[in-house]
Amino acid sequence: MELFVGDSTRIGGFLLKRWKVIHFVDLRLRFSAASHYVFRMRFLHCLLLLVTSFSLLPITAAAQVIDIGDATRHGEGRLAISVNSSDASIATLARRAFGLHGGITVTTSSKSAYVFNIERASGSSVTLSISSGGQEQLRRTVPGRDLQNATLLACDMAVEATLHMKGFFAGKLAFVGKQRGVSEVYTADLLFNRVRPLTADRALVTGPKWSPDGTKLLYTTYYKTGFPDIYMMDLNSGRKKPVATYKGTNTGGAYSPNGRSVAMSLSSSGSAEIFVAEGVGKKPRRLTTNRSLETSPTWSPDGRRLAFTSDARGKPQLYEISANGGPMRRIPTNISSYCSEPAWNPVKENLIAFTAAVGGGFQIALYDSAKRKSEILTSVSQSAVEPTWLNDGRHLVFTKRQSGRTRLMLLDTETKKISALHVPNFGDASSASFVY
């Protein structure tokens, strides 16, 4: 049975900007000069109370937005920043995190547009301050599960404040790790400081996919039957539950953006087709019906459509279909005779990353439906496969294959910066999924 690429080799302003402005339309108030003065004083008093109450609100993930201006961007569209802390471990962690971001250059204080200072606070909290030209622009106390988590959350807040996009440093990965010849599903922070196995099946596993809230994980395993079946793991309880164990192959399980539905590729009907189940344990509903192979489903950000791989034209290409069913339509990538493993951007619905055959290997490509054109994003030696987006809609993680080894890499789709997420002696790592 032929599957595709990964499938073929592994089976298959300020914070107030966020508040709505209250418009008082056509208030034709008539009052005397004295009443006008009283009205003004009461209004100013209420405004003062309102501002004071904002200052006492608990910290959330939203950051104050700083207008950095075009003049503060340095080199290839990157923002030059420096990181200071009296705690060496915090400084090292923060510098390593910011060094992964394709929109940021970490430099010295004298060369930076902004200085990020992160200090220990009480408990598992840190204090973040952002300065420019010697003037403090923002100060926040950021709580976390522990000091590392608080530091990474503070780094994410700094990204949101300056680059006006979501930070991703405090997110987590699920991936297939292979050590001493045994493959299992692992989880790790993005910096690979904390890595732990989630399965102990001692069987081939592929394609882990997070639920949107990060409490559950879908993956395909050959455990028990010796054939590919889809299981769900509850990370809170550690329990596994079969999702699809039908005759044939059961692969590609993926949660919808709201977490209520699961898309998958099942071959119980004869050839691999796309199915959707309205919840784990529910009977799946068939979306495609043909003699070709359909695999690797991925959801649109609004959950209304699915993109997938199909060899309906003889060689793998990308297609899309309504989540309610109907005719499938080819996505005109028009960049390679072999396109597979689509990953729909969670922020920009016009973008789909995918794997394309290029020059005897594979590279990560990007299709833009607004422009109706594609571009090759990577040019690594041998192959780059299995793209998965981060929550900012700008960066993605992919698997680099070279000399029989696999390694997870981070790619900035705008500057094309590529960073390795772990050292080679960690072992093989592939098939990443990200959740924040």
Disulfide bonds with the S-S distance in Angstrom:
none
